[in-house]
Amino acid sequence: MTLTFIEEFKGETWLEVFLLKGASSEEKHIRELSSIVRWLNPSKTQLNTIARPPCEKYAEGLSSQELKYLCKCFSGKVEAIADFKGGKEEKSFFVDESSIINLLKRRPCTGKEISDSLDLNFSEVLKLLEHLCSEGTAICEENNGKLYYKINSGMLR
């Protein structure tokens, strides 16, 4: 393996390390990854994990606490970038059904993710999601203790 790009590139280099519980987050794997990161010597290292329902049911993400702990195992500038964000305070009460449907067509989301993404009031989003599920446009599935909403594939036009 060569470092040609990193050696010749004059700008900053950032490295994202994607971690899965049990697959790449075990102590042995972290030591190996940390060694590789140290060798590559990026300007910044970002640790990430699953934030949405994965394709494979057995794939599991790390908690924000686990990611923050693992940041200490890497040298240099390291940050956890997984989407564990809190909500904003003042949200719009106007809920646009088509915006929510378009978002759910792209990927499954929790009610909180919809509220945050579209800057909408969480309670109003939940009311609309209940309506979309009752009419069969959307379905709700539990994954890793969270409720995710997605468009009912039988309802796609």
C-alpha positions as CSV (number, residue, x, y, z in Angstrom):
1,M,0.0,0.0,0.0
2,T,1.3,3.4,-0.8
3,L,0.6,6.9,0.5
4,T,1.0,8.7,-2.8
5,F,-2.2,10.7,-2.6
6,I,-1.8,11.8,1.0
7,E,1.9,12.6,0.4
8,E,1.3,14.7,-2.7
9,F,-2.1,16.3,-1.9
10,K,-1.5,19.7,-0.3
11,G,-5.0,20.1,1.3
12,E,-6.6,18.5,4.3
13,T,-7.4,14.8,4.2
14,W,-10.4,13.5,6.2
15,L,-11.0,9.8,6.9
16,E,-14.4,8.4,7.8
17,V,-14.4,5.1,9.6
18,F,-17.8,3.3,9.7
19,L,-18.3,1.1,12.7
20,L,-20.8,-1.8,13.3
21,K,-21.5,-3.3,16.6
22,G,-19.6,-6.6,16.9
23,A,-18.2,-6.4,13.4
24,S,-15.7,-3.6,13.6
25,S,-16.1,-2.2,17.1
26,E,-14.4,-5.0,19.0
27,E,-11.2,-4.1,20.8
28,K,-9.0,-6.1,18.3
29,H,-10.6,-4.3,15.3
30,I,-10.3,-0.9,16.9
31,R,-6.6,-1.5,17.6
32,E,-6.1,-2.5,13.9
33,L,-8.1,0.4,12.6
34,S,-6.3,2.8,14.9
35,S,-3.0,1.6,13.6
36,I,-4.0,2.1,10.0
37,V,-5.4,5.6,10.8
38,R,-2.1,6.5,12.5
39,W,-0.2,5.3,9.5
40,L,-2.4,7.2,7.1
41,N,-2.2,10.3,9.3
42,P,-5.3,12.1,8.0
43,S,-6.0,15.7,9.0
44,K,-9.2,14.5,10.7
45,T,-10.8,11.1,11.4
46,Q,-14.6,10.8,11.7
47,L,-16.3,7.8,13.3
48,N,-19.7,6.9,12.0
49,T,-22.3,4.2,12.5
50,I,-25.7,3.1,11.3
51,A,-28.3,5.9,11.8
52,R,-31.2,4.4,9.7
53,P,-32.6,0.9,9.3
54,P,-30.0,-1.2,7.6
55,C,-30.6,-3.5,4.6
56,E,-29.5,-6.5,6.8
57,K,-31.4,-6.9,10.0
58,Y,-28.4,-8.2,11.9
59,A,-26.4,-5.0,11.3
60,E,-26.4,-2.9,14.4
61,G,-25.0,0.6,15.1
62,L,-23.2,1.9,18.1
63,S,-24.7,4.3,20.7
64,S,-23.4,7.9,20.8
65,Q,-21.6,7.0,24.1
66,E,-19.8,4.0,22.5
67,L,-18.7,6.2,19.6
68,K,-17.5,9.0,21.9
69,Y,-15.5,6.4,23.9
70,L,-14.0,4.9,20.8
71,C,-12.8,8.4,19.7
72,K,-10.3,8.2,22.5
73,C,-8.7,5.1,20.9
74,F,-7.6,7.0,17.8
75,S,-4.8,9.6,17.6
76,G,-5.1,13.1,16.1
77,K,-8.3,15.0,15.5
78,V,-11.2,12.5,15.9
79,E,-14.9,13.1,16.1
80,A,-18.1,11.1,16.1
81,I,-20.4,12.2,13.3
82,A,-23.3,9.7,13.5
83,D,-26.7,11.4,13.5
84,F,-27.6,11.6,17.2
85,K,-28.9,15.2,17.1
86,G,-31.4,16.8,19.4
87,G,-34.4,18.8,18.2
88,K,-34.7,22.5,17.7
89,E,-37.2,24.4,19.9
90,E,-39.6,26.3,17.6
91,K,-41.0,24.3,14.8
92,S,-43.7,25.1,12.3
93,F,-47.1,23.7,13.0
94,F,-48.0,23.6,9.3
95,V,-47.4,20.1,8.2
96,D,-47.2,19.5,4.4
97,E,-48.2,15.9,3.7
98,S,-46.5,15.8,0.3
99,S,-43.1,16.8,1.9
100,I,-43.4,13.9,4.3
101,I,-44.4,11.5,1.6
102,N,-41.5,12.6,-0.6
103,L,-39.0,12.2,2.3
104,L,-40.4,8.7,3.1
105,K,-40.1,7.7,-0.6
106,R,-36.3,8.3,-0.3
107,R,-35.7,6.4,3.0
108,P,-37.4,5.2,6.1
109,C,-37.4,7.8,8.9
110,T,-38.5,8.1,12.6
111,G,-41.0,10.7,13.5
112,K,-38.2,12.7,15.1
113,E,-36.1,12.5,11.9
114,I,-39.0,13.8,9.9
115,S,-39.6,16.6,12.4
116,D,-35.9,17.6,12.4
117,S,-35.4,17.2,8.6
118,L,-38.5,19.3,7.6
119,D,-38.3,21.6,10.7
120,L,-41.9,20.6,11.7
121,N,-43.6,20.3,15.0
122,F,-43.1,16.7,16.3
123,S,-46.7,16.2,17.6
124,E,-48.2,17.4,14.3
125,V,-45.9,15.1,12.3
126,L,-47.0,12.1,14.5
127,K,-50.7,13.0,13.8
128,L,-50.0,13.0,10.1
129,L,-48.0,9.8,10.2
130,E,-50.9,8.1,12.0
131,H,-53.2,9.3,9.3
132,L,-50.9,8.1,6.5
133,C,-50.6,4.7,8.1
134,S,-54.4,4.4,8.7
135,E,-55.1,5.1,5.0
136,G,-52.4,2.6,3.9
137,T,-50.0,5.2,2.3
138,A,-47.3,4.6,4.9
139,I,-46.3,1.7,7.2
140,C,-44.6,1.7,10.5
141,E,-41.9,-0.9,11.5
142,E,-39.8,-1.3,14.6
143,N,-36.1,-1.6,14.2
144,N,-33.6,-1.6,17.1
145,G,-36.1,-0.2,19.5
146,K,-37.2,2.7,17.2
147,L,-40.3,3.1,15.1
148,Y,-39.5,3.9,11.4
149,Y,-42.1,5.0,8.9
150,K,-41.8,4.3,5.2
151,I,-44.1,4.4,2.1
152,N,-46.1,1.3,1.6
153,S,-44.5,-0.1,-1.6
154,G,-48.0,-1.2,-2.8
155,M,-49.1,2.4,-2.8
156,L,-46.2,3.9,-4.9
157,R,-47.5,5.5,-8.1
